[in-house]
């Protein structure tokens, strides 16, 4: 009788991480949904909500290096569960807010801190610890789960806000984050060494990284070393442009811009979901390319495509229909395709 070879547990970790990022990603898309409802109920302008988004995005990036160090010191599973609980707390808290500073604190600071422990830093930790072979592909797939989940959630959350009020959005986001906690608790492992195996594709003499004794000092030391490297600043600048042109521009302001062009909210959310669908294809393909081609050259192509695409945003938004749909498909392919080659160059 032929024996069936069990899959490497790294692929179980990959599935758990994919579900975690997908389930926790809805919170990143919420500010664009809340702009008009919060304006109608409280009279808050786009600048007020934009400030909360800025705080969120700033912490999302700033927390990353410290989250990575904490994951090495205290364990990936423990930090991930804490991050999901923080996100749930912040999302639930927004349902009770009545003043702008509540939004800044809850959605900006609390959710920003929780989200900073997830997404790119979580995906890169999984890829680095559990995979030697297929690392670029795994990084691309996990990045796609995080980015696309944000956009795929949009149509559902937009309909919920329209039918039952904007507070149901916060409750839904909190529930999604909490629902992932048992999955993480039961299946996620901190490293292959915890279960006595090597990372996928690792040689027999592979040596895992040692745990950090002082994660804050280690993170600050790494940042201090990086600031002397010109390549670091090039990657920092390019990734800043990546976030500015995705989360900062399209994801946050597209729904309001579409409303100004007389596009229904649910239709506009559908366009953003189209980006999410094509982002899965583009980011996974980017991970595959990163395993085979020069990451620096890939970044040149990706940013060139993104820059040219943005030239067509205003005319296609005015025209609507197939033209706008075509823009969304092209932009979706390049949405966060920059992440796998950027991580490979770090």
Backbone as numpy.savetxt, mean C-alpha at the origin, in Angstrom:
# Nx Ny Nz CAx CAy CAz Cx Cy Cz
3.04 -46.04 -5.43 2.19 -44.85 -5.43 3.08 -43.60 -5.43
2.75 -42.62 -6.29 3.53 -41.41 -6.39 3.25 -40.50 -5.20
4.32 -40.03 -4.55 4.16 -39.12 -3.41 3.99 -37.68 -3.90
3.17 -36.94 -3.21 2.93 -35.54 -3.57 3.81 -34.65 -2.72
4.62 -33.84 -3.37 5.52 -32.94 -2.65 4.75 -31.74 -2.12
4.89 -31.49 -0.81 4.19 -30.36 -0.21 4.83 -29.05 -0.65
4.02 -28.03 -0.86 4.60 -26.73 -1.23 5.40 -26.15 -0.07
6.40 -25.38 -0.41 7.21 -24.71 0.61 6.33 -23.77 1.42
6.56 -23.73 2.74 5.71 -22.90 3.61 5.82 -21.42 3.28
6.86 -21.04 2.56 6.97 -19.64 2.14 5.77 -19.21 1.31
5.20 -20.14 0.54 4.04 -19.80 -0.28 2.79 -19.64 0.58
2.72 -20.35 1.70 1.62 -20.12 2.66 1.75 -18.71 3.24
2.97 -18.33 3.60 3.22 -16.99 4.11 2.84 -15.94 3.06
3.17 -16.22 1.82 2.82 -15.30 0.74 1.31 -15.10 0.65
0.56 -16.19 0.72 -0.91 -16.08 0.64 -1.45 -15.30 1.84
-0.92 -15.58 3.03 -1.36 -14.85 4.23 -1.05 -13.37 4.09
0.15 -13.06 3.61 0.53 -11.66 3.44 -0.35 -10.98 2.39
-0.66 -11.70 1.32 -1.51 -11.15 0.27 -2.89 -10.81 0.83
-3.47 -11.76 1.59 -4.79 -11.52 2.20 -4.72 -10.36 3.20
-3.64 -10.32 3.98 -3.48 -9.25 4.97 -3.45 -7.89 4.31
-2.64 -7.76 3.27 -2.52 -6.47 2.59 -3.81 -6.10 1.87
-4.47 -7.09 1.29 -5.72 -6.82 0.59 -6.80 -6.40 1.58
-6.90 -7.12 2.70 -7.95 -6.82 3.67 -7.74 -5.52 4.40
-6.48 -5.13 4.58 -6.18 -3.90 5.32 -6.04 -2.68 4.43
-6.17 -2.86 3.13 -5.84 -1.78 2.20 -6.97 -0.78 1.99
-8.19 -1.15 2.35 -9.32 -0.26 2.08 -9.20 1.10 2.73
-8.53 1.14 3.90 -8.42 2.42 4.62 -7.68 3.47 3.82
-6.80 3.06 2.91 -6.02 4.03 2.15 -6.86 4.77 1.12
-7.99 4.19 0.72 -8.82 4.81 -0.30 -9.91 5.69 0.28
-10.08 5.69 1.59 -11.23 6.34 2.19 -11.26 7.86 2.08
-10.13 8.58 2.25 -10.22 10.05 2.20 -10.89 10.60 0.96
-10.64 10.01 -0.19 -11.26 10.51 -1.42 -12.77 10.35 -1.39
-13.25 9.32 -0.69 -14.70 9.10 -0.57 -15.33 10.10 0.39
-14.57 10.51 1.40 -15.12 11.34 2.47 -15.11 12.83 2.17
-14.41 13.26 1.14 -14.27 14.70 0.88 -15.62 15.39 0.78
-16.48 14.90 -0.11 -17.79 15.56 -0.30 -18.74 15.35 0.88
-18.87 14.12 1.45 -19.76 13.96 2.61 -19.35 14.80 3.82
-18.05 14.90 4.09 -17.61 15.71 5.23 -17.83 17.20 4.96
-17.70 17.59 3.72 -17.99 18.99 3.37 -19.48 19.29 3.57
-20.32 18.34 3.16 -21.77 18.56 3.28 -22.22 18.60 4.74
-21.63 17.73 5.60 -22.08 17.66 6.99 -21.44 18.70 7.89
-20.12 18.92 7.72 -19.41 19.81 8.64 -18.94 21.11 7.99
-19.03 21.19 6.66 -18.53 22.37 5.98 -17.03 22.39 5.82
-16.36 21.25 6.02 -14.90 21.20 5.88 -14.53 21.24 4.41
-13.55 22.06 4.07 -13.10 22.18 2.70 -12.11 21.08 2.33
-11.75 21.05 1.06 -10.78 20.05 0.59 -9.41 20.25 1.23
-9.10 21.51 1.57 -7.82 21.76 2.23 -7.74 21.10 3.59
-8.85 21.10 4.33 -8.88 20.46 5.66 -8.64 18.96 5.53
-9.36 18.34 4.61 -9.21 16.89 4.42 -7.85 16.58 3.82
-7.38 17.46 2.92 -6.06 17.26 2.34 -4.95 17.31 3.39
-5.13 18.14 4.42 -4.15 18.19 5.51 -4.09 16.86 6.25
-5.25 16.27 6.53 -5.28 14.96 7.19 -4.61 13.90 6.32
-4.87 13.96 5.02 -4.23 13.01 4.11 -2.72 13.21 4.11
-2.27 14.47 4.16 -0.83 14.76 4.17 -0.17 14.18 5.42
-0.82 14.35 6.57 -0.29 13.77 7.81 -0.21 12.25 7.69
-1.27 11.66 7.14 -1.33 10.21 6.97 -0.19 9.71 6.08
-0.02 10.36 4.93 1.01 9.93 3.98 2.40 10.16 4.55
2.58 11.28 5.27 3.89 11.57 5.88 4.27 10.48 6.87
3.34 10.11 7.74 3.62 9.05 8.71 3.74 7.69 8.03
2.97 7.48 6.98 3.04 6.23 6.21 4.47 5.99 5.74
5.13 7.06 5.28 6.51 6.92 4.84 7.52 6.96 5.97
7.28 7.83 6.96 8.24 8.03 8.04 8.35 6.81 8.94
7.24 6.14 9.20 7.22 5.00 10.12 7.92 3.78 9.53
7.98 3.70 8.20 8.48 2.50 7.54 9.80 1.96 8.07
10.89 2.77 8.10 12.17 2.23 8.59 12.10 1.74 10.03
11.36 2.44 10.87 11.24 2.03 12.28 10.38 0.77 12.41
9.35 0.66 11.56 8.52 -0.55 11.58 9.34 -1.76 11.18
10.21 -1.60 10.17 11.05 -2.72 9.75 11.98 -3.16 10.88
12.54 -2.19 11.60 13.42 -2.53 12.72 12.64 -3.20 13.85
11.44 -2.71 14.12 10.60 -3.32 15.16 10.20 -4.74 14.79
9.95 -4.97 13.50 9.61 -6.31 13.05 10.76 -7.28 13.27
11.99 -6.81 13.09 13.14 -7.68 13.31 13.35 -7.93 14.80
13.03 -6.94 15.63 13.29 -7.08 17.07 12.18 -7.85 17.78
10.93 -7.53 17.49 9.81 -8.09 18.24 8.99 -9.12 17.47
9.28 -9.30 16.20 8.59 -10.31 15.42 7.58 -9.71 14.45
7.57 -10.26 13.27 6.69 -9.76 12.21 5.22 -9.93 12.58
4.87 -11.08 13.13 3.47 -11.36 13.45 2.94 -10.39 14.50
3.71 -10.16 15.56 3.25 -9.29 16.64 3.05 -7.85 16.16
4.00 -7.33 15.41 3.90 -5.95 14.92 2.75 -5.81 13.93
2.53 -6.82 13.10 1.44 -6.77 12.13 0.09 -6.74 12.83
-0.08 -7.56 13.85 -1.35 -7.57 14.59 -1.58 -6.22 15.27
-0.55 -5.66 15.88 -0.68 -4.35 16.52 -1.06 -3.29 15.49
-0.44 -3.34 14.31 -0.75 -2.36 13.27 -2.20 -2.46 12.82
-2.70 -3.68 12.64 -4.09 -3.87 12.24 -5.05 -3.35 13.31
-4.72 -3.57 14.58 -5.57 -3.06 15.67 -5.56 -1.53 15.71
-4.41 -0.93 15.46 -4.32 0.53 15.42 -5.18 1.09 14.29
-5.11 0.45 13.12 -5.93 0.89 11.99 -7.41 0.79 12.33
-7.81 -0.32 12.95 -9.21 -0.49 13.33 -9.66 0.58 14.32
-8.80 0.87 15.29 -9.12 1.89 16.28 -9.31 3.26 15.62
-8.40 3.61 14.72 -8.51 4.89 14.04 -9.72 4.98 13.16
-10.02 3.90 12.42 -11.18 3.91 11.53 -12.49 4.03 12.31
-12.59 3.28 13.41 -13.80 3.38 14.24 -13.93 4.76 14.87
-12.81 5.32 15.27 -12.85 6.64 15.90 -13.36 7.72 14.98
-13.12 7.58 13.68 -13.58 8.61 12.74 -15.10 8.71 12.69
-15.79 7.64 13.06 -17.26 7.70 13.02 -17.82 8.64 14.07
-17.00 9.03 15.06 -17.46 9.91 16.14 -16.87 11.31 16.04
-16.13 11.61 15.01 -15.45 12.91 14.96 -16.44 14.03 14.62
-16.14 15.20 15.17 -16.99 16.38 14.95 -16.18 17.63 14.65
-14.85 17.55 14.76 -14.00 18.71 14.53 -12.82 18.31 13.65
-12.24 19.28 12.92 -11.11 18.94 12.04 -9.95 18.26 12.75
-9.67 18.68 14.02 -8.53 18.07 14.69 -8.78 16.60 14.98
-10.03 16.18 15.09 -10.33 14.76 15.22 -9.86 14.01 13.97
-10.13 14.60 12.80 -9.70 13.99 11.54 -8.18 13.93 11.45
-7.52 15.02 11.85 -6.06 15.04 11.81 -5.47 13.96 12.73
-6.06 13.83 13.92 -5.54 12.86 14.88 -5.83 11.43 14.46
-7.11 11.15 14.14 -7.52 9.77 13.89 -7.07 9.29 12.52
-7.46 10.03 11.48 -7.11 9.56 10.14 -5.68 9.91 9.77
-5.22 11.07 10.26 -3.86 11.45 9.95 -2.84 10.69 10.76
-2.90 10.83 12.10 -1.85 10.27 12.96 -2.05 8.79 13.27
-3.25 8.41 13.75 -3.45 7.03 14.19 -3.42 6.06 13.01
-4.26 6.31 12.02 -4.28 5.41 10.86 -2.97 5.51 10.08
-2.37 6.70 10.03 -1.08 6.84 9.35 0.00 6.00 10.00
0.01 5.96 11.34 0.99 5.14 12.05 0.76 3.66 11.79
-0.49 3.22 11.88 -0.78 1.82 11.61 -0.46 1.42 10.19
-0.81 2.26 9.25 -0.56 1.94 7.84 0.92 1.97 7.52
1.70 2.76 8.29 3.13 2.80 8.05 3.83 1.48 8.35
3.20 0.64 9.16 3.76 -0.68 9.46 3.37 -1.72 8.42
2.55 -1.34 7.47 2.04 -2.28 6.48 2.57 -1.89 5.09
1.88 -2.37 4.08 2.18 -2.02 2.69 3.61 -2.37 2.32
4.40 -1.38 1.85 5.71 -1.67 1.27 6.66 -2.32 2.26
6.72 -1.81 3.50 7.66 -2.36 4.47 7.27 -3.79 4.83
5.98 -4.07 4.95 5.52 -5.43 5.26 5.83 -6.37 4.10
5.53 -5.91 2.88 5.78 -6.74 1.71 7.26 -7.03 1.52
8.10 -6.01 1.70 9.54 -6.21 1.51 10.12 -7.12 2.58
9.59 -7.06 3.80 10.06 -7.95 4.86 9.72 -9.40 4.55
8.49 -9.63 4.10 8.09 -10.99 3.71 8.98 -11.50 2.59
9.17 -10.68 1.56 9.97 -11.11 0.42 11.42 -11.39 0.82
12.00 -10.54 1.68 13.40 -10.69 2.06 13.62 -11.88 2.99
12.69 -12.12 3.91 12.88 -13.20 4.89 12.56 -14.57 4.33
11.55 -14.65 3.50 11.03 -15.95 3.12 11.42 -16.40 1.71
11.98 -15.50 0.92 12.29 -15.85 -0.47 13.70 -15.39 -0.83
14.44 -16.29 -1.42 15.69 -15.95 -2.10 15.45 -15.98 -3.60
14.86 -17.07 -4.07 14.39 -17.13 -5.46 13.00 -16.49 -5.55
12.68 -15.95 -6.70 11.36 -15.34 -6.99 11.05 -14.14 -6.08
12.08 -13.51 -5.56 11.84 -12.41 -4.63 11.18 -11.22 -5.32
11.62 -10.89 -6.51 11.02 -9.77 -7.24 9.57 -10.02 -7.58
9.26 -11.25 -7.99 7.88 -11.59 -8.32 6.98 -11.49 -7.09
7.46 -12.00 -5.96 6.69 -11.94 -4.72 6.48 -10.50 -4.29
7.52 -9.70 -4.39 7.41 -8.28 -4.02 6.38 -7.58 -4.90
6.40 -7.88 -6.19 5.43 -7.28 -7.09 4.01 -7.68 -6.77
3.80 -8.97 -6.48 2.45 -9.45 -6.18 1.91 -8.86 -4.89
2.76 -8.77 -3.85 2.31 -8.21 -2.58 2.05 -6.71 -2.68
2.87 -6.03 -3.45 2.63 -4.60 -3.67 1.32 -4.39 -4.41
1.05 -5.25 -5.38 -0.21 -5.16 -6.12 -1.40 -5.39 -5.21
-1.26 -6.31 -4.26 -2.37 -6.57 -3.32 -2.69 -5.34 -2.51
-1.66 -4.65 -2.05 -1.88 -3.46 -1.22 -2.46 -2.31 -2.04
-1.83 -2.02 -3.17 -2.27 -0.87 -3.97 -3.61 -1.12 -4.63
-3.80 -2.30 -5.18 -5.04 -2.59 -5.90 -6.21 -2.75 -4.95
-5.96 -3.30 -3.77 -7.04 -3.43 -2.80 -7.65 -2.10 -2.45
-6.79 -1.06 -2.37 -7.30 0.27 -2.08 -8.32 0.71 -3.12
-8.02 0.40 -4.37 -8.86 0.88 -5.47 -10.06 -0.02 -5.71
-9.89 -1.32 -5.50 -11.00 -2.24 -5.69 -12.07 -2.01 -4.62
-11.65 -1.60 -3.42 -12.61 -1.29 -2.36 -13.46 -0.07 -2.68
-12.97 0.81 -3.52 -13.62 2.09 -3.73 -15.08 1.99 -4.16
-15.43 1.18 -5.17 -16.85 1.13 -5.57 -17.77 0.69 -4.43
-17.34 -0.32 -3.65 -18.15 -0.79 -2.53 -18.31 0.30 -1.47
-17.20 0.93 -1.11 -17.25 1.96 -0.07 -18.02 3.19 -0.52
-17.91 3.52 -1.80 -18.66 4.66 -2.32 -20.16 4.40 -2.27
-20.56 3.18 -2.62 -21.99 2.83 -2.55 -22.48 2.82 -1.10
-21.64 2.31 -0.20 -22.02 2.31 1.21 -22.22 3.74 1.73
-21.30 4.63 1.36 -21.41 6.01 1.81 -22.65 6.68 1.26
-22.98 6.38 -0.01 -24.15 6.99 -0.63 -25.45 6.44 -0.05
-25.46 5.14 0.28 -26.70 4.51 0.73 -26.92 4.63 2.23
-25.85 4.56 3.01 -26.00 4.47 4.47 -25.23 5.55 5.23
-24.60 6.46 4.55 -23.85 7.50 5.22 -22.37 7.18 5.32
-21.57 8.22 5.46 -20.12 8.04 5.42 -19.58 7.28 6.63
-20.29 7.26 7.74 -19.79 6.56 8.93 -19.71 5.05 8.73
-20.56 4.51 7.86 -20.48 3.07 7.59 -19.16 2.69 6.93
-18.54 3.66 6.27 -17.24 3.39 5.65 -16.19 3.11 6.73
-16.18 3.93 7.79 -15.23 3.70 8.88 -15.45 2.37 9.56
-16.72 2.00 9.77 -17.03 0.72 10.40 -16.56 -0.44 9.52
-16.79 -0.32 8.22 -16.39 -1.38 7.29 -14.88 -1.56 7.26
-14.15 -0.45 7.22 -12.69 -0.52 7.22 -12.18 -1.18 8.50
-12.75 -0.80 9.64 -12.34 -1.39 10.91 -12.60 -2.89 10.93
-13.75 -3.29 10.42 -14.09 -4.72 10.38 -13.12 -5.49 9.49
-12.79 -4.94 8.33 -11.88 -5.63 7.41 -10.51 -5.82 8.06
-10.01 -4.79 8.74 -8.71 -4.92 9.39 -8.76 -5.95 10.52
-9.84 -5.94 11.31 -9.98 -6.90 12.41 -10.14 -8.33 11.90
-10.82 -8.49 10.76 -11.04 -9.83 10.22 -9.74 -10.51 9.82
-8.72 -9.71 9.52 -7.44 -10.28 9.10 -6.61 -10.73 10.30
-6.88 -10.19 11.48 -6.06 -10.49 12.67 -5.98 -11.98 12.96
-7.10 -12.75 12.97 -6.97 -14.19 13.22 -6.14 -14.92 12.17
-6.24 -14.50 10.93 -5.44 -15.12 9.86 -3.96 -14.93 10.15
-3.59 -13.71 10.52 -2.20 -13.43 10.86 -1.77 -14.23 12.09
-2.61 -14.27 13.10 -2.27 -14.97 14.33 -2.05 -16.46 14.15
-2.85 -17.09 13.30 -2.77 -18.54 13.13 -1.69 -18.97 12.15
-1.47 -18.21 11.08 -0.64 -18.71 9.99 0.67 -17.97 9.78
0.75 -16.70 10.12 1.98 -15.95 9.86 3.07 -16.37 10.83
4.27 -16.58 10.30 5.44 -16.89 11.12 6.49 -15.80 10.91
7.28 -15.58 11.94 8.24 -14.48 11.87 9.35 -14.72 10.86
9.80 -15.97 10.76 10.90 -16.29 9.85 10.89 -17.79 9.58
11.57 -18.24 8.52 11.67 -19.69 8.26 12.31 -20.45 9.41
13.23 -19.80 10.13 13.91 -20.49 11.24 12.93 -20.88 12.34
11.82 -20.19 12.45 10.83 -20.51 13.48 10.25 -21.91 13.31
10.21 -22.38 12.08 9.66 -23.72 11.82 10.73 -24.66 11.26
12.00 -24.26 11.40 13.10 -25.14 11.05 13.33 -25.36 9.58
13.07 -24.37 8.74 13.31 -24.51 7.31 14.12 -23.31 6.82
14.61 -23.41 5.58 15.31 -22.31 4.93 14.33 -21.52 4.07
14.66 -20.27 3.75 13.81 -19.53 2.81 13.72 -20.24 1.47
12.69 -19.95 0.73 12.48 -20.57 -0.58 13.64 -20.21 -1.50
14.30 -21.24 -2.04 15.40 -21.03 -2.97 16.73 -20.74 -2.32
16.84 -20.84 -0.99 18.09 -20.52 -0.30 19.06 -21.70 -0.36
20.37 -21.44 -0.44 21.34 -22.53 -0.40 21.45 -23.10 1.01
22.09 -24.26 1.12 22.19 -24.93 2.41 23.00 -24.13 3.44
23.93 -23.28 2.97 24.77 -22.51 3.90 24.20 -21.12 4.18
22.92 -20.93 3.92 22.28 -19.63 4.12 22.29 -19.24 5.59
22.66 -17.99 5.87 22.67 -17.47 7.24 21.62 -16.37 7.37
20.60 -16.57 8.23 19.57 -15.53 8.39 20.13 -14.32 9.13
19.53 -13.13 8.93 19.98 -11.94 9.67 19.70 -12.08 11.16
20.57 -11.49 11.96 20.39 -11.56 13.41 19.36 -10.52 13.87
18.69 -10.84 14.98 17.69 -9.93 15.52 18.36 -8.68 16.10
17.67 -7.56 16.01 18.19 -6.30 16.52 17.90 -6.17 18.01
18.87 -5.64 18.76 18.65 -5.43 20.19 18.02 -4.07 20.47
18.31 -3.09 19.63 17.74 -1.75 19.79 17.21 -1.29 18.45
15.93 -1.54 18.15 15.40 -1.26 16.82 15.41 0.22 16.45
15.17 1.11 17.41 15.15 2.54 17.10 16.55 3.01 16.71
17.55 2.60 17.50 18.93 2.99 17.18 19.36 2.41 15.84
18.96 1.17 15.57 19.33 0.54 14.30 18.72 1.27 13.12
17.43 1.67 13.26 16.78 2.40 12.18 17.45 3.75 11.95
17.75 4.47 13.03 18.41 5.77 12.90 19.81 5.62 12.30
20.51 4.57 12.70 21.85 4.32 12.16 21.79 4.03 10.66
20.80 3.23 10.26 20.65 2.92 8.83 20.32 4.17 8.03
19.45 5.02 8.57 19.11 6.26 7.89 20.31 7.20 7.82
21.10 7.23 8.87 22.30 8.08 8.89 23.31 7.62 7.84
23.46 6.30 7.69 24.36 5.78 6.66 23.81 6.06 5.26
22.49 5.92 5.12 21.88 6.09 3.80 21.98 7.52 3.29
21.92 8.49 4.20 21.90 9.89 3.75 23.21 10.31 3.09
24.26 9.54 3.28 25.55 9.83 2.65 25.67 9.21 1.26
24.66 8.46 0.88 24.69 7.73 -0.40 23.82 8.46 -1.42
24.43 8.87 -2.52 23.68 9.59 -3.56 22.59 8.73 -4.17
22.83 7.42 -4.25 21.81 6.53 -4.81 20.55 6.55 -3.95
20.74 6.61 -2.63 19.58 6.68 -1.73 18.72 7.89 -2.06
19.33 9.05 -2.26 18.56 10.26 -2.53 17.88 10.21 -3.89
18.52 9.56 -4.86 17.87 9.37 -6.15 16.64 8.49 -6.02
16.77 7.41 -5.26 15.63 6.52 -5.04 14.55 7.22 -4.21
14.97 7.99 -3.20 14.01 8.73 -2.38 13.22 9.71 -3.23
13.93 10.45 -4.09 13.26 11.42 -4.93 12.31 10.79 -5.92
12.74 9.69 -6.54 11.87 9.03 -7.52 10.65 8.42 -6.84
10.84 7.86 -5.64 9.71 7.26 -4.94 8.76 8.33 -4.41
9.30 9.52 -4.10 8.45 10.64 -3.72 7.52 11.00 -4.88
8.08 11.03 -6.08 7.27 11.31 -7.28 6.23 10.21 -7.48
6.62 8.97 -7.20 5.68 7.85 -7.33 4.48 8.06 -6.42
4.72 8.35 -5.14 3.62 8.57 -4.21 2.81 9.80 -4.53
3.49 10.87 -4.97 2.80 12.11 -5.31 1.82 11.91 -6.46
2.23 11.11 -7.45 1.41 10.94 -8.65 0.37 9.83 -8.52
0.42 9.06 -7.43 -0.58 8.01 -7.22 -1.48 8.38 -6.03
-1.00 8.12 -4.81 -1.80 8.44 -3.62 -2.08 9.94 -3.50
-1.07 10.75 -3.77 -1.23 12.18 -3.58 -2.13 12.86 -4.59
-2.16 12.38 -5.82 -2.92 13.03 -6.89 -4.18 12.27 -7.25
-4.02 11.12 -7.88 -5.17 10.41 -8.45 -6.07 9.84 -7.36
-5.48 9.11 -6.42 -6.31 8.41 -5.45 -7.06 9.38 -4.53
-6.42 10.47 -4.15 -7.05 11.40 -3.21 -8.03 12.34 -3.90
-7.68 12.84 -5.08 -8.45 13.94 -5.66 -9.26 13.58 -6.91
-9.13 12.34 -7.40 -9.83 12.03 -8.64 -11.34 12.08 -8.48
-11.86 11.53 -7.38 -13.32 11.51 -7.21 -13.89 12.92 -7.18
-13.22 13.83 -6.50 -13.70 15.21 -6.46 -13.57 15.87 -7.82
-12.46 15.62 -8.51 -12.29 16.18 -9.85 -13.35 15.65 -10.80
-13.65 14.35 -10.69 -14.69 13.77 -11.53 -16.05 14.39 -11.22
-16.30 14.64 -9.94 -17.56 15.31 -9.55 -17.65 16.69 -10.18
-16.53 17.41 -10.24 -16.52 18.73 -10.87 -16.79 18.65 -12.37
-16.50 17.50 -12.96 -16.76 17.28 -14.39 -18.06 16.52 -14.61
-18.92 16.51 -13.58 -20.27 15.94 -13.67 -20.27 14.43 -13.92
-19.26 13.75 -13.34 -19.22 12.30 -13.38 -19.76 11.78 -12.05
-20.70 10.84 -12.10 -21.29 10.30 -10.87 -20.23 9.64 -10.00
-20.43 9.69 -8.68 -19.43 9.16 -7.75 -19.18 7.67 -7.96
-20.25 6.91 -8.18 -20.07 5.46 -8.38 -19.34 5.18 -9.69
-19.61 5.99 -10.72 -18.90 5.82 -11.99 -17.42 6.14 -11.83
-17.13 7.24 -11.13 -15.73 7.62 -10.89 -15.00 6.55 -10.07
-15.69 5.98 -9.08 -15.08 4.91 -8.29 -14.80 3.69 -9.15
-15.68 3.44 -10.12 -15.45 2.34 -11.05 -14.20 2.55 -11.89
-13.96 3.81 -12.29 -12.73 4.12 -13.02 -11.49 3.83 -12.17
-11.55 4.20 -10.89 -10.42 3.92 -10.01 -10.23 2.42 -9.78
-11.34 1.70 -9.72 -11.24 0.24 -9.61 -10.58 -0.36 -10.85
-10.79 0.29 -12.00 -10.14 -0.15 -13.23 -8.63 -0.03 -13.09
-8.18 1.06 -12.48 -6.75 1.18 -12.19 -6.28 0.01 -11.33
-7.08 -0.33 -10.30 -6.70 -1.41 -9.41 -6.55 -2.74 -10.12
-7.47 -3.03 -11.04 -7.39 -4.28 -11.77 -6.15 -4.37 -12.64
-5.84 -3.29 -13.35 -4.67 -3.31 -14.22 -3.37 -3.16 -13.44
-3.47 -2.61 -12.24 -2.28 -2.52 -11.39 -1.78 -3.91 -11.00
-2.70 -4.84 -10.76 -2.30 -6.22 -10.45 -1.44 -6.78 -11.57
-1.90 -6.59 -12.80 -1.14 -7.09 -13.96 0.21 -6.40 -14.05
0.21 -5.07 -13.95 1.43 -4.30 -14.13 2.47 -4.56 -13.05
2.04 -4.65 -11.80 3.00 -4.79 -10.70 3.57 -6.20 -10.64
2.73 -7.20 -10.88 3.26 -8.58 -10.92 4.23 -8.73 -12.09
3.87 -8.17 -13.23 4.78 -8.21 -14.38 6.09 -7.48 -14.07
5.99 -6.37 -13.34 7.19 -5.62 -12.97 8.09 -6.46 -12.06
7.50 -7.22 -11.14 8.30 -8.10 -10.31 9.01 -9.17 -11.13
8.31 -9.70 -12.13 8.92 -10.70 -13.01 10.06 -10.08 -13.80
9.86 -8.86 -14.31 10.92 -8.17 -15.05 12.12 -7.87 -14.15
11.84 -7.51 -12.89 12.91 -7.15 -11.97 13.84 -8.32 -11.69
13.30 -9.54 -11.71 14.12 -10.73 -11.52 15.02 -11.00 -12.71
14.77 -10.33 -13.84 15.47 -10.67 -15.08 16.21 -9.51 -15.75
15.83 -8.27 -15.45 16.42 -7.13 -16.15 16.94 -6.10 -15.15
17.68 -5.13 -15.67 18.28 -4.09 -14.84 17.18 -3.23 -14.20
17.07 -3.21 -12.87 16.00 -2.43 -12.22 16.08 -0.93 -12.53
17.29 -0.39 -12.65 17.43 1.04 -12.93 16.82 1.41 -14.28
17.05 0.58 -15.28 16.47 0.85 -16.60 14.95 0.70 -16.57
14.46 -0.26 -15.79 13.01 -0.41 -15.67 12.38 0.86 -15.09
13.03 1.45 -14.08 12.49 2.67 -13.48 12.43 3.81 -14.48
13.44 3.91 -15.34 13.43 4.96 -16.37 12.20 4.80 -17.26
11.95 3.58 -17.70 10.79 3.33 -18.57 9.48 3.64 -17.83
9.39 3.20 -16.59 8.13 3.36 -15.84 7.79 4.83 -15.62
8.77 5.61 -15.20 8.48 7.02 -14.93 8.23 7.80 -16.22
8.88 7.40 -17.30 8.61 8.04 -18.58 7.17 7.78 -19.02
6.72 6.55 -18.88 5.34 6.21 -19.24 4.36 6.98 -18.36
4.66 7.09 -17.07 3.75 7.80 -16.17 3.67 9.29 -16.52
4.81 9.89 -16.81 4.81 11.31 -17.16 4.02 11.60 -18.41
4.20 10.76 -19.42 3.45 10.95 -20.67 1.96 10.72 -20.44
1.63 9.73 -19.63 0.21 9.43 -19.36 -0.49 10.62 -18.71
0.18 11.29 -17.77 -0.45 12.40 -17.06 -0.78 13.57 -17.98
-0.08 13.67 -19.10 -0.40 14.73 -20.06 -1.81 14.57 -20.62
-2.32 13.35 -20.58 -3.64 13.08 -21.16 -4.76 13.06 -20.11
-4.42 13.30 -18.84 -5.44 13.22 -17.79 -6.53 14.27 -17.98
-6.15 15.53 -18.15 -7.16 16.59 -18.24 -8.07 16.43 -19.45
-7.53 16.20 -20.66 -8.45 16.04 -21.80 -9.33 14.81 -21.71
-8.81 13.71 -21.17 -9.65 12.51 -21.06 -10.70 12.67 -19.96
-10.37 13.40 -18.89 -11.34 13.66 -17.84 -12.48 14.52 -18.36
-12.15 15.47 -19.21 -13.19 16.31 -19.81 -14.05 15.52 -20.78
-13.40 14.64 -21.54 -14.12 13.84 -22.54 -14.92 12.71 -21.90
-14.32 12.03 -20.91 -14.96 10.88 -20.27 -15.03 9.68 -21.20
-15.85 8.72 -20.85 -16.09 7.56 -21.71 -14.85 6.71 -21.92
-14.68 6.24 -23.17 -13.59 5.31 -23.48 -12.22 5.96 -23.32
-12.13 7.26 -23.60 -10.84 7.93 -23.45 -10.35 7.89 -22.02
-11.23 8.18 -21.07 -10.86 8.14 -19.65 -10.58 6.72 -19.21
-11.37 5.78 -19.72 -11.13 4.38 -19.39 -9.77 3.92 -19.89
-9.38 4.36 -21.09 -8.06 4.01 -21.62 -6.94 4.59 -20.78
-7.11 5.84 -20.33 -6.10 6.44 -19.46 -5.96 5.63 -18.17
-7.09 5.23 -17.58 -7.05 4.49 -16.32 -6.36 3.13 -16.49
-6.59 2.47 -17.60 -5.94 1.18 -17.83 -4.43 1.35 -17.97
-4.01 2.35 -18.75 -2.57 2.58 -18.94 -1.92 3.02 -17.63
-2.58 3.91 -16.91 -2.03 4.40 -15.65 -2.01 3.28 -14.60
-3.00 2.40 -14.66 -3.03 1.28 -13.73 -1.86 0.33 -13.92
-1.48 0.08 -15.16 -0.35 -0.81 -15.43 0.93 -0.28 -14.79
1.02 1.04 -14.65 2.23 1.67 -14.14 2.05 2.21 -12.72
0.92 1.88 -12.07 0.54 2.51 -10.80 1.64 2.40 -9.75
1.97 1.19 -9.32 3.10 0.99 -8.40 4.06 -0.05 -8.96
4.18 -0.10 -10.27 5.16 -0.98 -10.90 6.58 -0.57 -10.52
6.73 0.64 -10.00 8.05 1.13 -9.59 8.58 0.46 -8.32
7.70 -0.16 -7.54 8.13 -0.67 -6.23 9.13 -1.83 -6.34
8.87 -2.90 -7.11 9.84 -4.00 -7.15 11.25 -3.58 -7.58
11.42 -2.80 -8.67 12.79 -2.39 -9.01 13.41 -1.45 -7.98
12.59 -0.59 -7.34 13.14 0.30 -6.31 13.66 -0.50 -5.12
12.88 -1.49 -4.67 13.31 -2.34 -3.55 14.56 -3.13 -3.93
14.63 -3.59 -5.18 15.79 -4.36 -5.63 17.07 -3.52 -5.61
16.94 -2.21 -5.79 18.11 -1.34 -5.80 18.52 -0.88 -4.40
17.67 -1.13 -3.40 17.98 -0.67 -2.04 19.08 -1.52 -1.39
